Amino acid sequence: MFDLREQIELRRAEMIQLAEEYGLLDEQVLAKSQELDLLINAFERSKPRNKGKKWALQIG
């Protein structure tokens, strides 16, 4: 089983290949782009968040 990063890279490569072959507005390219969006969203949701932490800019 591929992890999310590998799946993202695979879908991205597939989308680029399809775009080069059929053009950016082709239905196959748009569908692959939507698949990629779902994977990227899942990846972002899986990342730990810095809940409750406040970041302060220190100067000097």
PDB file of N, CA, C, O and CB in Angstrom:
ATOM      1  N   MET A   1       0.845  -1.193   0.000  1.00  0.00           N
ATOM      2  CA  MET A   1       0.000   0.000   0.000  1.00  0.00           C
ATOM      3  C   MET A   1       0.886   1.250   0.000  1.00  0.00           C
ATOM      4  O   MET A   1       1.849   1.348   0.760  1.00  0.00           O
ATOM      5  CB  MET A   1      -0.959   0.002   1.232  1.00  0.00           C
ATOM      6  N   PHE A   2       0.544   2.177  -0.849  1.00  0.00           N
ATOM      7  CA  PHE A   2       1.294   3.428  -0.916  1.00  0.00           C
ATOM      8  C   PHE A   2       0.864   4.340   0.222  1.00  0.00           C
ATOM      9  O   PHE A   2      -0.298   4.336   0.626  1.00  0.00           O
ATOM     10  CB  PHE A   2       1.088   4.127  -2.281  1.00  0.00           C
ATOM     11  N   ASP A   3       1.815   5.127   0.740  1.00  0.00           N
ATOM     12  CA  ASP A   3       1.388   6.132   1.705  1.00  0.00           C
ATOM     13  C   ASP A   3       0.848   7.337   0.920  1.00  0.00           C
ATOM     14  O   ASP A   3       0.959   7.387  -0.305  1.00  0.00           O
ATOM     15  CB  ASP A   3       2.574   6.550   2.662  1.00  0.00           C
ATOM     16  N   LEU A   4       0.276   8.285   1.625  1.00  0.00           N
ATOM     17  CA  LEU A   4      -0.375   9.412   0.957  1.00  0.00           C
ATOM     18  C   LEU A   4       0.580  10.195   0.070  1.00  0.00           C
ATOM     19  O   LEU A   4       0.213  10.601  -1.033  1.00  0.00           O
ATOM     20  CB  LEU A   4      -0.983  10.339   1.982  1.00  0.00           C
ATOM     21  N   ARG A   5       1.800  10.407   0.541  1.00  0.00           N
ATOM     22  CA  ARG A   5       2.761  11.159  -0.273  1.00  0.00           C
ATOM     23  C   ARG A   5       3.055  10.451  -1.586  1.00  0.00           C
ATOM     24  O   ARG A   5       3.139  11.088  -2.636  1.00  0.00           O
ATOM     25  CB  ARG A   5       4.059  11.374   0.501  1.00  0.00           C
ATOM     26  N   GLU A   6       3.210   9.141  -1.528  1.00  0.00           N
ATOM     27  CA  GLU A   6       3.471   8.384  -2.748  1.00  0.00           C
ATOM     28  C   GLU A   6       2.265   8.425  -3.686  1.00  0.00           C
ATOM     29  O   GLU A   6       2.419   8.548  -4.901  1.00  0.00           O
ATOM     30  CB  GLU A   6       3.828   6.932  -2.409  1.00  0.00           C
ATOM     31  N   GLN A   7       1.074   8.320  -3.118  1.00  0.00           N
ATOM     32  CA  GLN A   7      -0.142   8.400  -3.928  1.00  0.00           C
ATOM     33  C   GLN A   7      -0.268   9.760  -4.594  1.00  0.00           C
ATOM     34  O   GLN A   7      -0.659   9.857  -5.757  1.00  0.00           O
ATOM     35  CB  GLN A   7      -1.376   8.121  -3.070  1.00  0.00           C
ATOM     36  N   ILE A   8       0.066  10.816  -3.850  1.00  0.00           N
ATOM     37  CA  ILE A   8       0.017  12.174  -4.395  1.00  0.00           C
ATOM     38  C   ILE A   8       0.985  12.300  -5.562  1.00  0.00           C
ATOM     39  O   ILE A   8       0.619  12.817  -6.618  1.00  0.00           O
ATOM     40  CB  ILE A   8       0.351  13.219  -3.304  1.00  0.00           C
ATOM     41  N   GLU A   9       2.208  11.835  -5.384  1.00  0.00           N
ATOM     42  CA  GLU A   9       3.208  11.939  -6.450  1.00  0.00           C
ATOM     43  C   GLU A   9       2.808  11.120  -7.669  1.00  0.00           C
ATOM     44  O   GLU A   9       3.014  11.555  -8.802  1.00  0.00           O
ATOM     45  CB  GLU A   9       4.575  11.481  -5.943  1.00  0.00           C
ATOM     46  N   LEU A  10       2.238   9.940  -7.449  1.00  0.00           N
ATOM     47  CA  LEU A  10       1.789   9.109  -8.554  1.00  0.00           C
ATOM     48  C   LEU A  10       0.664   9.797  -9.330  1.00  0.00           C
ATOM     49  O   LEU A  10       0.707   9.849 -10.559  1.00  0.00           O
ATOM     50  CB  LEU A  10       1.323   7.744  -8.037  1.00  0.00           C
ATOM     51  N   ARG A  11      -0.337  10.321  -8.628  1.00  0.00           N
ATOM     52  CA  ARG A  11      -1.457  11.001  -9.296  1.00  0.00           C
ATOM     53  C   ARG A  11      -0.977  12.253 -10.017  1.00  0.00           C
ATOM     54  O   ARG A  11      -1.452  12.562 -11.110  1.00  0.00           O
ATOM     55  CB  ARG A  11      -2.555  11.368  -8.277  1.00  0.00           C
ATOM     56  N   ARG A  12      -0.042  12.971  -9.416  1.00  0.00           N
ATOM     57  CA  ARG A  12       0.491  14.180 -10.044  1.00  0.00           C
ATOM     58  C   ARG A  12       1.178  13.829 -11.367  1.00  0.00           C
ATOM     59  O   ARG A  12       0.966  14.496 -12.380  1.00  0.00           O
ATOM     60  CB  ARG A  12       1.484  14.898  -9.092  1.00  0.00           C
ATOM     61  N   ALA A  13       1.995  12.785 -11.351  1.00  0.00           N
ATOM     62  CA  ALA A  13       2.679  12.353 -12.574  1.00  0.00           C
ATOM     63  C   ALA A  13       1.674  11.915 -13.635  1.00  0.00           C
ATOM     64  O   ALA A  13       1.832  12.235 -14.813  1.00  0.00           O
ATOM     65  CB  ALA A  13       3.657  11.205 -12.268  1.00  0.00           C
ATOM     66  N   GLU A  14       0.642  11.186 -13.219  1.00  0.00           N
ATOM     67  CA  GLU A  14      -0.399  10.753 -14.153  1.00  0.00           C
ATOM     68  C   GLU A  14      -1.124  11.960 -14.750  1.00  0.00           C
ATOM     69  O   GLU A  14      -1.395  11.991 -15.950  1.00  0.00           O
ATOM     70  CB  GLU A  14      -1.407   9.820 -13.446  1.00  0.00           C
ATOM     71  N   MET A  15      -1.435  12.946 -13.920  1.00  0.00           N
ATOM     72  CA  MET A  15      -2.129  14.132 -14.391  1.00  0.00           C
ATOM     73  C   MET A  15      -1.277  14.905 -15.395  1.00  0.00           C
ATOM     74  O   MET A  15      -1.782  15.355 -16.423  1.00  0.00           O
ATOM     75  CB  MET A  15      -2.503  15.028 -13.215  1.00  0.00           C
ATOM     76  N   ILE A  16      -0.009  15.058 -15.104  1.00  0.00           N
ATOM     77  CA  ILE A  16       0.890  15.770 -16.016  1.00  0.00           C
ATOM     78  C   ILE A  16       0.978  15.047 -17.354  1.00  0.00           C
ATOM     79  O   ILE A  16       0.934  15.678 -18.410  1.00  0.00           O
ATOM     80  CB  ILE A  16       2.291  15.912 -15.396  1.00  0.00           C
ATOM     81  N   GLN A  17       1.103  13.730 -17.307  1.00  0.00           N
ATOM     82  CA  GLN A  17       1.165  12.941 -18.539  1.00  0.00           C
ATOM     83  C   GLN A  17      -0.110  13.116 -19.367  1.00  0.00           C
ATOM     84  O   GLN A  17      -0.051  13.329 -20.577  1.00  0.00           O
ATOM     85  CB  GLN A  17       1.384  11.452 -18.212  1.00  0.00           C
ATOM     86  N   LEU A  18      -1.255  13.025 -18.704  1.00  0.00           N
ATOM     87  CA  LEU A  18      -2.529  13.209 -19.404  1.00  0.00           C
ATOM     88  C   LEU A  18      -2.644  14.614 -19.990  1.00  0.00           C
ATOM     89  O   LEU A  18      -3.124  14.781 -21.111  1.00  0.00           O
ATOM     90  CB  LEU A  18      -3.701  12.941 -18.454  1.00  0.00           C
ATOM     91  N   ALA A  19      -2.209  15.619 -19.243  1.00  0.00           N
ATOM     92  CA  ALA A  19      -2.284  17.002 -19.711  1.00  0.00           C
ATOM     93  C   ALA A  19      -1.409  17.215 -20.935  1.00  0.00           C
ATOM     94  O   ALA A  19      -1.791  17.921 -21.868  1.00  0.00           O
ATOM     95  CB  ALA A  19      -1.870  17.965 -18.601  1.00  0.00           C
ATOM     96  N   GLU A  20      -0.237  16.602 -20.924  1.00  0.00           N
ATOM     97  CA  GLU A  20       0.648  16.733 -22.080  1.00  0.00           C
ATOM     98  C   GLU A  20       0.048  16.057 -23.312  1.00  0.00           C
ATOM     99  O   GLU A  20       0.224  16.529 -24.435  1.00  0.00           O
ATOM    100  CB  GLU A  20       2.023  16.133 -21.767  1.00  0.00           C
ATOM    101  N   GLU A  21      -0.651  14.964 -23.095  1.00  0.00           N
ATOM    102  CA  GLU A  21      -1.214  14.198 -24.201  1.00  0.00           C
ATOM    103  C   GLU A  21      -2.527  14.774 -24.720  1.00  0.00           C
ATOM    104  O   GLU A  21      -2.753  14.827 -25.929  1.00  0.00           O
ATOM    105  CB  GLU A  21      -1.426  12.774 -23.774  1.00  0.00           C
ATOM    106  N   TYR A  22      -3.410  15.214 -23.786  1.00  0.00           N
ATOM    107  CA  TYR A  22      -4.767  15.599 -24.176  1.00  0.00           C
ATOM    108  C   TYR A  22      -5.090  17.079 -23.976  1.00  0.00           C
ATOM    109  O   TYR A  22      -6.119  17.547 -24.465  1.00  0.00           O
ATOM    110  CB  TYR A  22      -5.745  14.786 -23.408  1.00  0.00           C
ATOM    111  N   GLY A  23      -4.248  17.821 -23.277  1.00  0.00           N
ATOM    112  CA  GLY A  23      -4.529  19.225 -22.995  1.00  0.00           C
ATOM    113  C   GLY A  23      -5.142  19.406 -21.614  1.00  0.00           C
ATOM    114  O   GLY A  23      -5.720  18.482 -21.042  1.00  0.00           O
ATOM    115  N   LEU A  24      -5.003  20.598 -21.105  1.00  0.00           N
ATOM    116  CA  LEU A  24      -5.411  20.876 -19.724  1.00  0.00           C
ATOM    117  C   LEU A  24      -6.909  20.779 -19.460  1.00  0.00           C
ATOM    118  O   LEU A  24      -7.320  20.525 -18.328  1.00  0.00           O
ATOM    119  CB  LEU A  24      -4.953  22.228 -19.349  1.00  0.00           C
ATOM    120  N   LEU A  25      -7.718  20.976 -20.473  1.00  0.00           N
ATOM    121  CA  LEU A  25      -9.164  21.006 -20.258  1.00  0.00           C
ATOM    122  C   LEU A  25      -9.851  19.674 -20.546  1.00  0.00           C
ATOM    123  O   LEU A  25     -11.079  19.594 -20.504  1.00  0.00           O
ATOM    124  CB  LEU A  25      -9.777  22.071 -21.114  1.00  0.00           C
ATOM    125  N   ASP A  26      -9.088  18.644 -20.834  1.00  0.00           N
ATOM    126  CA  ASP A  26      -9.659  17.329 -21.094  1.00  0.00           C
ATOM    127  C   ASP A  26     -10.288  16.759 -19.825  1.00  0.00           C
ATOM    128  O   ASP A  26      -9.779  16.962 -18.722  1.00  0.00           O
ATOM    129  CB  ASP A  26      -8.584  16.373 -21.636  1.00  0.00           C
ATOM    130  N   GLU A  27     -11.396  16.046 -19.992  1.00  0.00           N
ATOM    131  CA  GLU A  27     -12.123  15.474 -18.849  1.00  0.00           C
ATOM    132  C   GLU A  27     -11.241  14.539 -18.011  1.00  0.00           C
ATOM    133  O   GLU A  27     -11.359  14.512 -16.786  1.00  0.00           O
ATOM    134  CB  GLU A  27     -13.356  14.711 -19.343  1.00  0.00           C
ATOM    135  N   GLN A  28     -10.366  13.780 -18.661  1.00  0.00           N
ATOM    136  CA  GLN A  28      -9.481  12.867 -17.929  1.00  0.00           C
ATOM    137  C   GLN A  28      -8.519  13.631 -17.020  1.00  0.00           C
ATOM    138  O   GLN A  28      -8.236  13.216 -15.896  1.00  0.00           O
ATOM    139  CB  GLN A  28      -8.690  11.993 -18.910  1.00  0.00           C
ATOM    140  N   VAL A  29      -8.022  14.761 -17.535  1.00  0.00           N
ATOM    141  CA  VAL A  29      -7.093  15.590 -16.761  1.00  0.00           C
ATOM    142  C   VAL A  29      -7.823  16.211 -15.576  1.00  0.00           C
ATOM    143  O   VAL A  29      -7.302  16.239 -14.461  1.00  0.00           O
ATOM    144  CB  VAL A  29      -6.464  16.697 -17.650  1.00  0.00           C
ATOM    145  N   LEU A  30      -9.025  16.704 -15.823  1.00  0.00           N
ATOM    146  CA  LEU A  30      -9.802  17.318 -14.740  1.00  0.00           C
ATOM    147  C   LEU A  30     -10.170  16.297 -13.669  1.00  0.00           C
ATOM    148  O   LEU A  30     -10.145  16.606 -12.477  1.00  0.00           O
ATOM    149  CB  LEU A  30     -11.073  17.967 -15.298  1.00  0.00           C
ATOM    150  N   ALA A  31     -10.508  15.091 -14.089  1.00  0.00           N
ATOM    151  CA  ALA A  31     -10.841  14.033 -13.123  1.00  0.00           C
ATOM    152  C   ALA A  31      -9.617  13.664 -12.292  1.00  0.00           C
ATOM    153  O   ALA A  31      -9.722  13.470 -11.080  1.00  0.00           O
ATOM    154  CB  ALA A  31     -11.387  12.781 -13.849  1.00  0.00           C
ATOM    155  N   LYS A  32      -8.463  13.566 -12.936  1.00  0.00           N
ATOM    156  CA  LYS A  32      -7.235  13.232 -12.219  1.00  0.00           C
ATOM    157  C   LYS A  32      -6.862  14.361 -11.251  1.00  0.00           C
ATOM    158  O   LYS A  32      -6.362  14.109 -10.155  1.00  0.00           O
ATOM    159  CB  LYS A  32      -6.079  12.967 -13.216  1.00  0.00           C
ATOM    160  N   SER A  33      -7.108  15.595 -11.664  1.00  0.00           N
ATOM    161  CA  SER A  33      -6.855  16.746 -10.796  1.00  0.00           C
ATOM    162  C   SER A  33      -7.735  16.695  -9.552  1.00  0.00           C
ATOM    163  O   SER A  33      -7.284  17.020  -8.454  1.00  0.00           O
ATOM    164  CB  SER A  33      -7.095  18.056 -11.558  1.00  0.00           C
ATOM    165  N   GLN A  34      -8.977  16.291  -9.724  1.00  0.00           N
ATOM    166  CA  GLN A  34      -9.884  16.171  -8.582  1.00  0.00           C
ATOM    167  C   GLN A  34      -9.443  15.055  -7.647  1.00  0.00           C
ATOM    168  O   GLN A  34      -9.531  15.194  -6.427  1.00  0.00           O
ATOM    169  CB  GLN A  34     -11.315  15.917  -9.060  1.00  0.00           C
ATOM    170  N   GLU A  35      -8.969  13.947  -8.212  1.00  0.00           N
ATOM    171  CA  GLU A  35      -8.420  12.862  -7.379  1.00  0.00           C
ATOM    172  C   GLU A  35      -7.232  13.376  -6.572  1.00  0.00           C
ATOM    173  O   GLU A  35      -7.097  13.096  -5.381  1.00  0.00           O
ATOM    174  CB  GLU A  35      -7.990  11.650  -8.258  1.00  0.00           C
ATOM    175  N   LEU A  36      -6.376  14.135  -7.253  1.00  0.00           N
ATOM    176  CA  LEU A  36      -5.203  14.697  -6.592  1.00  0.00           C
ATOM    177  C   LEU A  36      -5.612  15.646  -5.467  1.00  0.00           C
ATOM    178  O   LEU A  36      -5.022  15.622  -4.387  1.00  0.00           O
ATOM    179  CB  LEU A  36      -4.318  15.430  -7.607  1.00  0.00           C
ATOM    180  N   ASP A  37      -6.613  16.474  -5.719  1.00  0.00           N
ATOM    181  CA  ASP A  37      -7.119  17.386  -4.676  1.00  0.00           C
ATOM    182  C   ASP A  37      -7.564  16.623  -3.435  1.00  0.00           C
ATOM    183  O   ASP A  37      -7.250  17.016  -2.311  1.00  0.00           O
ATOM    184  CB  ASP A  37      -8.288  18.221  -5.217  1.00  0.00           C
ATOM    185  N   LEU A  38      -8.298  15.531  -3.643  1.00  0.00           N
ATOM    186  CA  LEU A  38      -8.776  14.732  -2.505  1.00  0.00           C
ATOM    187  C   LEU A  38      -7.608  14.163  -1.706  1.00  0.00           C
ATOM    188  O   LEU A  38      -7.634  14.160  -0.475  1.00  0.00           O
ATOM    189  CB  LEU A  38      -9.683  13.588  -2.992  1.00  0.00           C
ATOM    190  N   LEU A  39      -6.591  13.685  -2.406  1.00  0.00           N
ATOM    191  CA  LEU A  39      -5.418  13.134  -1.712  1.00  0.00           C
ATOM    192  C   LEU A  39      -4.663  14.213  -0.942  1.00  0.00           C
ATOM    193  O   LEU A  39      -4.233  13.992   0.190  1.00  0.00           O
ATOM    194  CB  LEU A  39      -4.476  12.458  -2.714  1.00  0.00           C
ATOM    195  N   ILE A  40      -4.505  15.378  -1.562  1.00  0.00           N
ATOM    196  CA  ILE A  40      -3.805  16.478  -0.884  1.00  0.00           C
ATOM    197  C   ILE A  40      -4.588  16.922   0.347  1.00  0.00           C
ATOM    198  O   ILE A  40      -4.000  17.187   1.395  1.00  0.00           O
ATOM    199  CB  ILE A  40      -3.598  17.673  -1.847  1.00  0.00           C
ATOM    200  N   ASN A  41      -5.906  17.004   0.225  1.00  0.00           N
ATOM    201  CA  ASN A  41      -6.738  17.374   1.383  1.00  0.00           C
ATOM    202  C   ASN A  41      -6.603  16.342   2.500  1.00  0.00           C
ATOM    203  O   ASN A  41      -6.497  16.703   3.672  1.00  0.00           O
ATOM    204  CB  ASN A  41      -8.221  17.510   0.965  1.00  0.00           C
ATOM    205  N   ALA A  42      -6.606  15.060   2.139  1.00  0.00           N
ATOM    206  CA  ALA A  42      -6.443  14.002   3.146  1.00  0.00           C
ATOM    207  C   ALA A  42      -5.076  14.114   3.810  1.00  0.00           C
ATOM    208  O   ALA A  42      -4.955  13.927   5.021  1.00  0.00           O
ATOM    209  CB  ALA A  42      -6.614  12.601   2.505  1.00  0.00           C
ATOM    210  N   PHE A  43      -4.054  14.417   3.026  1.00  0.00           N
ATOM    211  CA  PHE A  43      -2.712  14.576   3.575  1.00  0.00           C
ATOM    212  C   PHE A  43      -2.665  15.748   4.560  1.00  0.00           C
ATOM    213  O   PHE A  43      -2.103  15.629   5.649  1.00  0.00           O
ATOM    214  CB  PHE A  43      -1.692  14.788   2.442  1.00  0.00           C
ATOM    215  N   GLU A  44      -3.251  16.862   4.174  1.00  0.00           N
ATOM    216  CA  GLU A  44      -3.261  18.037   5.054  1.00  0.00           C
ATOM    217  C   GLU A  44      -4.015  17.746   6.350  1.00  0.00           C
ATOM    218  O   GLU A  44      -3.595  18.186   7.420  1.00  0.00           O
ATOM    219  CB  GLU A  44      -3.896  19.240   4.335  1.00  0.00           C
ATOM    220  N   ARG A  45      -5.119  17.015   6.265  1.00  0.00           N
ATOM    221  CA  ARG A  45      -5.881  16.668   7.476  1.00  0.00           C
ATOM    222  C   ARG A  45      -5.110  15.714   8.377  1.00  0.00           C
ATOM    223  O   ARG A  45      -5.333  15.686   9.587  1.00  0.00           O
ATOM    224  CB  ARG A  45      -7.223  16.044   7.097  1.00  0.00           C
ATOM    225  N   SER A  46      -4.209  14.936   7.798  1.00  0.00           N
ATOM    226  CA  SER A  46      -3.473  13.949   8.586  1.00  0.00           C
ATOM    227  C   SER A  46      -2.282  14.543   9.329  1.00  0.00           C
ATOM    228  O   SER A  46      -1.726  13.909  10.226  1.00  0.00           O
ATOM    229  CB  SER A  46      -2.998  12.840   7.693  1.00  0.00           C
ATOM    230  N   LYS A  47      -1.892  15.759   8.956  1.00  0.00           N
ATOM    231  CA  LYS A  47      -0.739  16.387   9.609  1.00  0.00           C
ATOM    232  C   LYS A  47      -1.120  16.863  11.005  1.00  0.00           C
ATOM    233  O   LYS A  47      -2.220  17.372  11.218  1.00  0.00           O
ATOM    234  CB  LYS A  47      -0.208  17.570   8.766  1.00  0.00           C
ATOM    235  N   PRO A  48      -0.203  16.693  11.952  1.00  0.00           N
ATOM    236  CA  PRO A  48      -0.491  17.195  13.313  1.00  0.00           C
ATOM    237  C   PRO A  48      -0.610  18.718  13.305  1.00  0.00           C
ATOM    238  O   PRO A  48       0.054  19.415  12.539  1.00  0.00           O
ATOM    239  CB  PRO A  48       0.621  16.752  14.311  1.00  0.00           C
ATOM    240  N   ARG A  49      -1.463  19.194  14.167  1.00  0.00           N
ATOM    241  CA  ARG A  49      -1.666  20.643  14.264  1.00  0.00           C
ATOM    242  C   ARG A  49      -1.046  21.155  15.546  1.00  0.00           C
ATOM    243  O   ARG A  49      -0.888  20.410  16.513  1.00  0.00           O
ATOM    244  CB  ARG A  49      -3.170  21.004  14.210  1.00  0.00           C
ATOM    245  N   ASN A  50      -0.700  22.410  15.549  1.00  0.00           N
ATOM    246  CA  ASN A  50      -0.131  23.059  16.729  1.00  0.00           C
ATOM    247  C   ASN A  50      -1.242  23.732  17.513  1.00  0.00           C
ATOM    248  O   ASN A  50      -1.278  24.957  17.627  1.00  0.00           O
ATOM    249  CB  ASN A  50       0.959  24.088  16.332  1.00  0.00           C
ATOM    250  N   LYS A  51      -2.144  22.930  18.052  1.00  0.00           N
ATOM    251  CA  LYS A  51      -3.278  23.476  18.787  1.00  0.00           C
ATOM    252  C   LYS A  51      -2.802  24.121  20.088  1.00  0.00           C
ATOM    253  O   LYS A  51      -2.017  23.545  20.841  1.00  0.00           O
ATOM    254  CB  LYS A  51      -4.316  22.374  19.079  1.00  0.00           C
ATOM    255  N   GLY A  52      -3.287  25.299  20.320  1.00  0.00           N
ATOM    256  CA  GLY A  52      -3.011  25.971  21.571  1.00  0.00           C
ATOM    257  C   GLY A  52      -1.646  26.625  21.659  1.00  0.00           C
ATOM    258  O   GLY A  52      -1.365  27.327  22.631  1.00  0.00           O
ATOM    259  N   LYS A  53      -0.811  26.418  20.691  1.00  0.00           N
ATOM    260  CA  LYS A  53       0.508  27.040  20.728  1.00  0.00           C
ATOM    261  C   LYS A  53       0.428  28.414  20.090  1.00  0.00           C
ATOM    262  O   LYS A  53      -0.172  28.597  19.030  1.00  0.00           O
ATOM    263  CB  LYS A  53       1.562  26.161  20.008  1.00  0.00           C
ATOM    264  N   LYS A  54       1.031  29.350  20.745  1.00  0.00           N
ATOM    265  CA  LYS A  54       1.081  30.702  20.209  1.00  0.00           C
ATOM    266  C   LYS A  54       2.507  30.988  19.780  1.00  0.00           C
ATOM    267  O   LYS A  54       3.468  30.709  20.496  1.00  0.00           O
ATOM    268  CB  LYS A  54       0.587  31.748  21.253  1.00  0.00           C
ATOM    269  N   TRP A  55       2.607  31.535  18.624  1.00  0.00           N
ATOM    270  CA  TRP A  55       3.923  31.866  18.079  1.00  0.00           C
ATOM    271  C   TRP A  55       4.158  33.343  18.270  1.00  0.00           C
ATOM    272  O   TRP A  55       3.291  34.159  17.961  1.00  0.00           O
ATOM    273  CB  TRP A  55       4.037  31.476  16.579  1.00  0.00           C
ATOM    274  N   ALA A  56       5.316  33.693  18.774  1.00  0.00           N
ATOM    275  CA  ALA A  56       5.645  35.084  19.012  1.00  0.00           C
ATOM    276  C   ALA A  56       6.890  35.442  18.196  1.00  0.00           C
ATOM    277  O   ALA A  56       7.848  34.672  18.115  1.00  0.00           O
ATOM    278  CB  ALA A  56       5.871  35.352  20.531  1.00  0.00           C
ATOM    279  N   LEU A  57       6.847  36.579  17.622  1.00  0.00           N
ATOM    280  CA  LEU A  57       7.998  37.077  16.880  1.00  0.00           C
ATOM    281  C   LEU A  57       8.885  37.818  17.855  1.00  0.00           C
ATOM    282  O   LEU A  57       8.466  38.780  18.498  1.00  0.00           O
ATOM    283  CB  LEU A  57       7.569  37.997  15.692  1.00  0.00           C
ATOM    284  N   GLN A  58      10.116  37.354  17.955  1.00  0.00           N
ATOM    285  CA  GLN A  58      11.069  37.997  18.852  1.00  0.00           C
ATOM    286  C   GLN A  58      12.062  38.786  18.015  1.00  0.00           C
ATOM    287  O   GLN A  58      12.701  38.254  17.107  1.00  0.00           O
ATOM    288  CB  GLN A  58      11.799  36.952  19.748  1.00  0.00           C
ATOM    289  N   ILE A  59      12.172  40.042  18.336  1.00  0.00           N
ATOM    290  CA  ILE A  59      13.083  40.916  17.622  1.00  0.00           C
ATOM    291  C   ILE A  59      14.192  41.352  18.562  1.00  0.00           C
ATOM    292  O   ILE A  59      13.963  41.767  19.698  1.00  0.00           O
ATOM    293  CB  ILE A  59      12.340  42.136  17.041  1.00  0.00           C
ATOM    294  N   GLY A  60      15.407  41.240  18.034  1.00  0.00           N
ATOM    295  CA  GLY A  60      16.544  41.735  18.784  1.00  0.00           C
ATOM    296  C   GLY A  60      17.151  40.759  19.623  1.00  0.00           C
ATOM    297  O   GLY A  60      18.127  41.058  20.311  1.00  0.00           O
TER     298      GLY A  60
END
